[in-house]
Every structure is written in structure tokens, then in C-alpha cells.
């Protein structure tokens, strides 16, 4: 007698995507503690049983939602560390200015946010950005463009920390924030504005010089 294996319905990937998109939005709007799985399922147009078949609880869903955050970062380094620093900060500004992104940062700072969700956010969003900023400044240090003993750990924090400080103070970022911040950090670590091949000042450096 031949046994026929029963095949269940294939999982609908579109439902997964809708649930995760709604979960990201709810995390940003309400924070982890107030995020409701029932509300997420309703807005995603599915049922709670369908949601629970995919993620057994709120912590798992929130962690999965955070893991889908898109932080593509910049292209390969151009060979000009100062220009790369400006470009990385411009990318950061674009990312953090997306709807709900600052609220999501606040959610990650709440005591009620589970360690796994926070760890996913750090690994997906914070760590890659810090690695790229550190690599840019380390390249400048190895090339003798900034001080050999420059404190890169503090410099990396300065790059993005002033954005969050302004947000807490309800102070809008100034015009040309990436160029101005790059110029300030560059000088703080002992850098001179890089020269181009003709001995002049590179375009991004000229722009920054005029703005600060």
C-alpha cells in the first residue's frame, strides 16, 4: 500500500511582508510595550492565528520586523576619506529622516524593549554605520590625513550623536548638516582639508569651509 504524504498549503509570503511592514510601523508609532499583535494582524488584513503560526509572540515578531530594516549604506570608498565621510553622513541623514525612524530610535531606548529586539536593531542599523564611519576615519589616519593618535571611537559617536541631541532639543538640523558635521569632526581629529590633484581644495572640502 502506497502512503500518500499530505501537503499543506504553501505559506503566503505576501502576508509575511504585510505583517512585518505593519509591525515596523507600530513599533515606531507606539513603542514595543504598546504594540498589539491583534492590531498588527487586523491592519495587515490577516488573523491572529495566521500571525502566531509565523511568530509565536511579540518579541519574535518585533525582532523579525527590525531585522528587515533597510540600511544599504554607501557605495565603495572613493579614495577621498573626507568626501566619503560627507557621503556617509548624508546617507545617515536620509535614513534617520524617514517617517517613524526617530520614534523607532526612542523605542530601542525603552526599558521594556526586549534584549533580542534591541540586539537585532544594533546589529542591523547601528553597528554597520559605525563600522563604515570608523573605516573612513581609519583610512584617513593611515594615510596621515588626521592625527595618528586620533580617538576614533569618540569621533564616530560625534558624527551622529549631534543629530540625536538636536532631535531631543526639538532643534531642526542646520542646512548642509553632513558637510558641516564632517568638517567639524575632521578638524577635531587633527585633519586639514584634503587637497585635490592640482593642489587645490577638494570640492566637498570647499563647500564645508564656506559653511562653518
ChimeraX commands (.cxc) that place a marker at each C-alpha (Angstrom):
marker #1 position 0.00,0.00,0.00 radius 0.5
marker #1 position 1.42,3.32,-1.05 radius 0.5
marker #1 position 1.24,6.06,1.54 radius 0.5
marker #1 position 0.48,9.49,0.16 radius 0.5
marker #1 position 2.04,12.36,2.07 radius 0.5
marker #1 position -0.39,15.16,2.69 radius 0.5
marker #1 position 0.94,18.51,1.56 radius 0.5
marker #1 position -0.32,21.58,3.36 radius 0.5
marker #1 position -0.95,24.96,1.83 radius 0.5
marker #1 position 2.13,26.91,0.85 radius 0.5
marker #1 position 2.92,29.83,3.10 radius 0.5
marker #1 position 1.83,33.14,1.60 radius 0.5
marker #1 position 4.91,35.38,1.53 radius 0.5
marker #1 position 2.75,38.43,0.86 radius 0.5
marker #1 position 1.11,38.02,4.27 radius 0.5
marker #1 position 4.55,37.84,5.91 radius 0.5
marker #1 position 5.59,41.06,4.19 radius 0.5
marker #1 position 2.39,42.87,5.18 radius 0.5
marker #1 position 2.67,41.79,8.81 radius 0.5
marker #1 position 6.31,42.86,9.04 radius 0.5
marker #1 position 5.60,46.23,7.44 radius 0.5
marker #1 position 2.75,46.90,9.86 radius 0.5
marker #1 position 4.84,45.70,12.81 radius 0.5
marker #1 position 7.63,48.15,11.91 radius 0.5
marker #1 position 5.11,50.96,11.72 radius 0.5
marker #1 position 3.51,50.06,15.04 radius 0.5
marker #1 position 6.89,49.77,16.75 radius 0.5
marker #1 position 7.70,53.28,15.60 radius 0.5
marker #1 position 4.30,54.74,16.47 radius 0.5
marker #1 position 3.55,53.02,19.78 radius 0.5
marker #1 position 6.79,51.53,21.05 radius 0.5
marker #1 position 7.39,47.91,21.94 radius 0.5
marker #1 position 5.29,47.84,25.12 radius 0.5
marker #1 position 2.14,49.19,23.45 radius 0.5
marker #1 position 2.48,47.23,20.23 radius 0.5
marker #1 position -0.51,44.91,19.93 radius 0.5
marker #1 position -0.39,41.71,17.91 radius 0.5
marker #1 position -4.15,41.87,17.42 radius 0.5
marker #1 position -3.87,45.37,15.98 radius 0.5
marker #1 position -0.97,44.34,13.74 radius 0.5
marker #1 position -2.91,41.37,12.39 radius 0.5
marker #1 position -6.03,43.47,11.76 radius 0.5
marker #1 position -4.17,46.20,9.87 radius 0.5
marker #1 position -2.23,43.60,7.87 radius 0.5
marker #1 position -5.52,42.05,6.79 radius 0.5
marker #1 position -4.95,38.68,8.38 radius 0.5
marker #1 position -5.90,36.78,11.54 radius 0.5
marker #1 position -4.14,36.35,14.84 radius 0.5
marker #1 position -3.81,32.57,14.31 radius 0.5
marker #1 position -2.07,33.26,10.98 radius 0.5
marker #1 position 0.29,35.67,12.72 radius 0.5
marker #1 position 1.03,33.22,15.55 radius 0.5
marker #1 position 1.80,30.45,13.05 radius 0.5
marker #1 position 4.63,32.65,11.81 radius 0.5
marker #1 position 5.82,34.30,15.04 radius 0.5
marker #1 position 4.90,32.81,18.44 radius 0.5
marker #1 position 4.94,36.12,20.31 radius 0.5
marker #1 position 5.51,39.85,20.25 radius 0.5
marker #1 position 9.24,39.61,20.92 radius 0.5
marker #1 position 9.76,37.31,17.93 radius 0.5
marker #1 position 7.64,39.49,15.63 radius 0.5
marker #1 position 9.36,42.70,16.73 radius 0.5
marker #1 position 12.79,41.15,16.25 radius 0.5
marker #1 position 11.83,39.94,12.78 radius 0.5
marker #1 position 10.45,43.38,11.87 radius 0.5
marker #1 position 13.65,45.12,12.99 radius 0.5
marker #1 position 15.73,42.60,11.03 radius 0.5
marker #1 position 14.04,43.76,7.80 radius 0.5
marker #1 position 15.08,47.38,8.19 radius 0.5
marker #1 position 16.88,48.55,5.07 radius 0.5
marker #1 position 20.19,50.31,5.69 radius 0.5
marker #1 position 22.07,49.86,2.41 radius 0.5
marker #1 position 24.83,52.35,3.20 radius 0.5
marker #1 position 27.18,53.99,0.78 radius 0.5
marker #1 position 28.97,52.66,-2.26 radius 0.5
marker #1 position 32.60,51.59,-2.17 radius 0.5
marker #1 position 35.06,54.21,-0.85 radius 0.5
marker #1 position 36.07,56.80,-3.42 radius 0.5
marker #1 position 39.65,57.20,-2.21 radius 0.5
marker #1 position 38.86,60.58,-0.67 radius 0.5
marker #1 position 38.14,59.94,3.04 radius 0.5
marker #1 position 36.70,63.41,3.64 radius 0.5
marker #1 position 34.26,63.10,0.70 radius 0.5
marker #1 position 33.39,59.58,1.91 radius 0.5
marker #1 position 32.65,60.96,5.37 radius 0.5
marker #1 position 30.32,63.61,3.95 radius 0.5
marker #1 position 28.55,60.98,1.82 radius 0.5
marker #1 position 28.13,58.60,4.77 radius 0.5
marker #1 position 26.64,61.37,6.91 radius 0.5
marker #1 position 24.30,62.37,4.09 radius 0.5
marker #1 position 23.14,58.74,3.89 radius 0.5
marker #1 position 22.62,58.72,7.67 radius 0.5
marker #1 position 20.54,61.90,7.44 radius 0.5
marker #1 position 18.35,60.38,4.73 radius 0.5
marker #1 position 17.85,57.19,6.71 radius 0.5
marker #1 position 17.08,58.78,10.08 radius 0.5
marker #1 position 14.71,61.29,8.45 radius 0.5
marker #1 position 12.39,58.59,7.13 radius 0.5
marker #1 position 8.90,58.60,8.68 radius 0.5
marker #1 position 8.89,56.91,12.08 radius 0.5
marker #1 position 12.64,56.30,12.22 radius 0.5
marker #1 position 13.36,58.64,15.13 radius 0.5
marker #1 position 10.41,57.17,17.03 radius 0.5
marker #1 position 11.93,53.75,16.47 radius 0.5
marker #1 position 15.19,55.01,17.99 radius 0.5
marker #1 position 13.20,56.05,21.06 radius 0.5
marker #1 position 11.61,52.61,21.22 radius 0.5
marker #1 position 15.05,50.99,21.32 radius 0.5
marker #1 position 15.93,53.09,24.37 radius 0.5
marker #1 position 12.88,51.97,26.37 radius 0.5
marker #1 position 13.49,49.65,29.30 radius 0.5
marker #1 position 10.59,47.46,28.17 radius 0.5
marker #1 position 12.13,46.65,24.78 radius 0.5
marker #1 position 13.38,43.08,24.91 radius 0.5
marker #1 position 17.14,42.43,24.62 radius 0.5
marker #1 position 16.71,40.41,21.43 radius 0.5
marker #1 position 14.86,43.22,19.65 radius 0.5
marker #1 position 17.48,45.72,20.77 radius 0.5
marker #1 position 20.30,43.40,19.70 radius 0.5
marker #1 position 18.74,42.99,16.25 radius 0.5
marker #1 position 18.43,46.77,15.88 radius 0.5
marker #1 position 22.03,47.33,16.92 radius 0.5
marker #1 position 23.28,44.63,14.56 radius 0.5
marker #1 position 21.15,45.74,11.62 radius 0.5
marker #1 position 21.27,49.53,11.92 radius 0.5
marker #1 position 23.79,50.85,14.44 radius 0.5
marker #1 position 26.81,48.57,14.04 radius 0.5
marker #1 position 27.13,48.75,10.22 radius 0.5
marker #1 position 27.01,52.55,10.26 radius 0.5
marker #1 position 29.61,52.78,13.00 radius 0.5
marker #1 position 31.88,50.32,11.19 radius 0.5
marker #1 position 31.71,52.36,8.00 radius 0.5
marker #1 position 32.41,55.64,9.79 radius 0.5
marker #1 position 35.30,54.07,11.69 radius 0.5
marker #1 position 36.74,52.61,8.48 radius 0.5
marker #1 position 36.63,56.03,6.76 radius 0.5
marker #1 position 38.43,57.74,9.63 radius 0.5
marker #1 position 40.90,54.87,10.00 radius 0.5
marker #1 position 41.78,55.21,6.32 radius 0.5
marker #1 position 42.40,58.91,6.87 radius 0.5
marker #1 position 44.60,58.10,9.87 radius 0.5
marker #1 position 46.66,55.51,7.99 radius 0.5
marker #1 position 47.17,57.99,5.16 radius 0.5
marker #1 position 48.36,60.68,7.56 radius 0.5
marker #1 position 45.38,62.97,6.88 radius 0.5
marker #1 position 44.41,63.14,10.56 radius 0.5
marker #1 position 46.31,62.70,13.84 radius 0.5
marker #1 position 47.97,59.33,14.35 radius 0.5
marker #1 position 46.58,59.19,17.90 radius 0.5
marker #1 position 43.10,60.44,16.97 radius 0.5
marker #1 position 40.36,58.96,19.20 radius 0.5
marker #1 position 38.24,57.37,16.50 radius 0.5
marker #1 position 35.76,55.79,18.92 radius 0.5
marker #1 position 34.73,59.21,20.20 radius 0.5
marker #1 position 34.90,60.72,16.71 radius 0.5
marker #1 position 32.45,58.12,15.37 radius 0.5
marker #1 position 29.98,59.00,18.12 radius 0.5
marker #1 position 30.38,62.70,17.36 radius 0.5
marker #1 position 29.41,62.06,13.76 radius 0.5
marker #1 position 25.85,61.00,14.52 radius 0.5
marker #1 position 25.41,61.97,18.17 radius 0.5
marker #1 position 24.80,65.63,17.45 radius 0.5
marker #1 position 21.83,64.70,15.26 radius 0.5
marker #1 position 20.11,62.90,18.14 radius 0.5
marker #1 position 20.95,65.75,20.54 radius 0.5
marker #1 position 19.28,68.25,18.23 radius 0.5
marker #1 position 16.25,66.00,17.89 radius 0.5
marker #1 position 15.87,65.80,21.68 radius 0.5
marker #1 position 16.07,69.59,21.86 radius 0.5
marker #1 position 13.42,69.90,19.10 radius 0.5
marker #1 position 16.03,71.76,17.07 radius 0.5
marker #1 position 15.95,71.23,13.31 radius 0.5
marker #1 position 19.27,70.20,11.73 radius 0.5
marker #1 position 21.03,73.12,10.04 radius 0.5
marker #1 position 21.34,73.43,6.30 radius 0.5
marker #1 position 24.16,71.32,4.85 radius 0.5
marker #1 position 24.37,69.28,8.05 radius 0.5
marker #1 position 26.51,66.46,6.55 radius 0.5
marker #1 position 29.19,68.83,5.23 radius 0.5
marker #1 position 29.29,70.90,8.40 radius 0.5
marker #1 position 29.45,67.89,10.70 radius 0.5
marker #1 position 32.15,66.24,8.59 radius 0.5
marker #1 position 34.24,69.42,8.65 radius 0.5
marker #1 position 33.91,69.76,12.41 radius 0.5
marker #1 position 34.80,66.12,13.11 radius 0.5
marker #1 position 37.66,66.22,10.61 radius 0.5
marker #1 position 39.22,69.21,12.34 radius 0.5
marker #1 position 38.59,67.67,15.78 radius 0.5
marker #1 position 40.78,64.69,14.89 radius 0.5
marker #1 position 43.56,66.93,13.57 radius 0.5
marker #1 position 42.74,66.87,9.90 radius 0.5
marker #1 position 43.42,69.50,7.29 radius 0.5
marker #1 position 41.05,69.78,4.38 radius 0.5
marker #1 position 42.30,67.37,1.70 radius 0.5
marker #1 position 43.80,68.78,-1.48 radius 0.5
marker #1 position 42.89,67.66,-4.95 radius 0.5
marker #1 position 45.36,66.56,-7.59 radius 0.5
marker #1 position 46.09,70.17,-8.63 radius 0.5
marker #1 position 46.95,71.21,-5.11 radius 0.5
marker #1 position 43.64,72.99,-4.57 radius 0.5
marker #1 position 40.92,72.15,-2.12 radius 0.5
marker #1 position 38.62,69.25,-2.90 radius 0.5
marker #1 position 35.01,70.20,-3.83 radius 0.5
marker #1 position 33.41,68.79,-0.67 radius 0.5
marker #1 position 36.05,70.49,1.45 radius 0.5
marker #1 position 35.47,73.85,-0.25 radius 0.5
marker #1 position 31.77,73.54,0.40 radius 0.5
marker #1 position 32.35,72.70,4.07 radius 0.5
marker #1 position 34.80,75.56,4.52 radius 0.5
marker #1 position 32.19,78.03,3.33 radius 0.5
marker #1 position 29.55,76.65,5.65 radius 0.5
marker #1 position 31.33,76.71,9.01 radius 0.5
marker link #1:1,2 radius 0.2
marker link #1:2,3 radius 0.2
marker link #1:3,4 radius 0.2
marker link #1:4,5 radius 0.2
marker link #1:5,6 radius 0.2
marker link #1:6,7 radius 0.2
marker link #1:7,8 radius 0.2
marker link #1:8,9 radius 0.2
marker link #1:9,10 radius 0.2
marker link #1:10,11 radius 0.2
marker link #1:11,12 radius 0.2
marker link #1:12,13 radius 0.2
marker link #1:13,14 radius 0.2
marker link #1:14,15 radius 0.2
marker link #1:15,16 radius 0.2
marker link #1:16,17 radius 0.2
marker link #1:17,18 radius 0.2
marker link #1:18,19 radius 0.2
marker link #1:19,20 radius 0.2
marker link #1:20,21 radius 0.2
marker link #1:21,22 radius 0.2
marker link #1:22,23 radius 0.2
marker link #1:23,24 radius 0.2
marker link #1:24,25 radius 0.2
marker link #1:25,26 radius 0.2
marker link #1:26,27 radius 0.2
marker link #1:27,28 radius 0.2
marker link #1:28,29 radius 0.2
marker link #1:29,30 radius 0.2
marker link #1:30,31 radius 0.2
marker link #1:31,32 radius 0.2
marker link #1:32,33 radius 0.2
marker link #1:33,34 radius 0.2
marker link #1:34,35 radius 0.2
marker link #1:35,36 radius 0.2
marker link #1:36,37 radius 0.2
marker link #1:37,38 radius 0.2
marker link #1:38,39 radius 0.2
marker link #1:39,40 radius 0.2
marker link #1:40,41 radius 0.2
marker link #1:41,42 radius 0.2
marker link #1:42,43 radius 0.2
marker link #1:43,44 radius 0.2
marker link #1:44,45 radius 0.2
marker link #1:45,46 radius 0.2
marker link #1:46,47 radius 0.2
marker link #1:47,48 radius 0.2
marker link #1:48,49 radius 0.2
marker link #1:49,50 radius 0.2
marker link #1:50,51 radius 0.2
marker link #1:51,52 radius 0.2
marker link #1:52,53 radius 0.2
marker link #1:53,54 radius 0.2
marker link #1:54,55 radius 0.2
marker link #1:55,56 radius 0.2
marker link #1:56,57 radius 0.2
marker link #1:57,58 radius 0.2
marker link #1:58,59 radius 0.2
marker link #1:59,60 radius 0.2
marker link #1:60,61 radius 0.2
marker link #1:61,62 radius 0.2
marker link #1:62,63 radius 0.2
marker link #1:63,64 radius 0.2
marker link #1:64,65 radius 0.2
marker link #1:65,66 radius 0.2
marker link #1:66,67 radius 0.2
marker link #1:67,68 radius 0.2
marker link #1:68,69 radius 0.2
marker link #1:69,70 radius 0.2
marker link #1:70,71 radius 0.2
marker link #1:71,72 radius 0.2
marker link #1:72,73 radius 0.2
marker link #1:73,74 radius 0.2
marker link #1:74,75 radius 0.2
marker link #1:75,76 radius 0.2
marker link #1:76,77 radius 0.2
marker link #1:77,78 radius 0.2
marker link #1:78,79 radius 0.2
marker link #1:79,80 radius 0.2
marker link #1:80,81 radius 0.2
marker link #1:81,82 radius 0.2
marker link #1:82,83 radius 0.2
marker link #1:83,84 radius 0.2
marker link #1:84,85 radius 0.2
marker link #1:85,86 radius 0.2
marker link #1:86,87 radius 0.2
marker link #1:87,88 radius 0.2
marker link #1:88,89 radius 0.2
marker link #1:89,90 radius 0.2
marker link #1:90,91 radius 0.2
marker link #1:91,92 radius 0.2
marker link #1:92,93 radius 0.2
marker link #1:93,94 radius 0.2
marker link #1:94,95 radius 0.2
marker link #1:95,96 radius 0.2
marker link #1:96,97 radius 0.2
marker link #1:97,98 radius 0.2
marker link #1:98,99 radius 0.2
marker link #1:99,100 radius 0.2
marker link #1:100,101 radius 0.2
marker link #1:101,102 radius 0.2
marker link #1:102,103 radius 0.2
marker link #1:103,104 radius 0.2
marker link #1:104,105 radius 0.2
marker link #1:105,106 radius 0.2
marker link #1:106,107 radius 0.2
marker link #1:107,108 radius 0.2
marker link #1:108,109 radius 0.2
marker link #1:109,110 radius 0.2
marker link #1:110,111 radius 0.2
marker link #1:111,112 radius 0.2
marker link #1:112,113 radius 0.2
marker link #1:113,114 radius 0.2
marker link #1:114,115 radius 0.2
marker link #1:115,116 radius 0.2
marker link #1:116,117 radius 0.2
marker link #1:117,118 radius 0.2
marker link #1:118,119 radius 0.2
marker link #1:119,120 radius 0.2
marker link #1:120,121 radius 0.2
marker link #1:121,122 radius 0.2
marker link #1:122,123 radius 0.2
marker link #1:123,124 radius 0.2
marker link #1:124,125 radius 0.2
marker link #1:125,126 radius 0.2
marker link #1:126,127 radius 0.2
marker link #1:127,128 radius 0.2
marker link #1:128,129 radius 0.2
marker link #1:129,130 radius 0.2
marker link #1:130,131 radius 0.2
marker link #1:131,132 radius 0.2
marker link #1:132,133 radius 0.2
marker link #1:133,134 radius 0.2
marker link #1:134,135 radius 0.2
marker link #1:135,136 radius 0.2
marker link #1:136,137 radius 0.2
marker link #1:137,138 radius 0.2
marker link #1:138,139 radius 0.2
marker link #1:139,140 radius 0.2
marker link #1:140,141 radius 0.2
marker link #1:141,142 radius 0.2
marker link #1:142,143 radius 0.2
marker link #1:143,144 radius 0.2
marker link #1:144,145 radius 0.2
marker link #1:145,146 radius 0.2
marker link #1:146,147 radius 0.2
marker link #1:147,148 radius 0.2
marker link #1:148,149 radius 0.2
marker link #1:149,150 radius 0.2
marker link #1:150,151 radius 0.2
marker link #1:151,152 radius 0.2
marker link #1:152,153 radius 0.2
marker link #1:153,154 radius 0.2
marker link #1:154,155 radius 0.2
marker link #1:155,156 radius 0.2
marker link #1:156,157 radius 0.2
marker link #1:157,158 radius 0.2
marker link #1:158,159 radius 0.2
marker link #1:159,160 radius 0.2
marker link #1:160,161 radius 0.2
marker link #1:161,162 radius 0.2
marker link #1:162,163 radius 0.2
marker link #1:163,164 radius 0.2
marker link #1:164,165 radius 0.2
marker link #1:165,166 radius 0.2
marker link #1:166,167 radius 0.2
marker link #1:167,168 radius 0.2
marker link #1:168,169 radius 0.2
marker link #1:169,170 radius 0.2
marker link #1:170,171 radius 0.2
marker link #1:171,172 radius 0.2
marker link #1:172,173 radius 0.2
marker link #1:173,174 radius 0.2
marker link #1:174,175 radius 0.2
marker link #1:175,176 radius 0.2
marker link #1:176,177 radius 0.2
marker link #1:177,178 radius 0.2
marker link #1:178,179 radius 0.2
marker link #1:179,180 radius 0.2
marker link #1:180,181 radius 0.2
marker link #1:181,182 radius 0.2
marker link #1:182,183 radius 0.2
marker link #1:183,184 radius 0.2
marker link #1:184,185 radius 0.2
marker link #1:185,186 radius 0.2
marker link #1:186,187 radius 0.2
marker link #1:187,188 radius 0.2
marker link #1:188,189 radius 0.2
marker link #1:189,190 radius 0.2
marker link #1:190,191 radius 0.2
marker link #1:191,192 radius 0.2
marker link #1:192,193 radius 0.2
marker link #1:193,194 radius 0.2
marker link #1:194,195 radius 0.2
marker link #1:195,196 radius 0.2
marker link #1:196,197 radius 0.2
marker link #1:197,198 radius 0.2
marker link #1:198,199 radius 0.2
marker link #1:199,200 radius 0.2
marker link #1:200,201 radius 0.2
marker link #1:201,202 radius 0.2
marker link #1:202,203 radius 0.2
marker link #1:203,204 radius 0.2
marker link #1:204,205 radius 0.2
marker link #1:205,206 radius 0.2
marker link #1:206,207 radius 0.2
marker link #1:207,208 radius 0.2
marker link #1:208,209 radius 0.2
marker link #1:209,210 radius 0.2
marker link #1:210,211 radius 0.2
marker link #1:211,212 radius 0.2
view
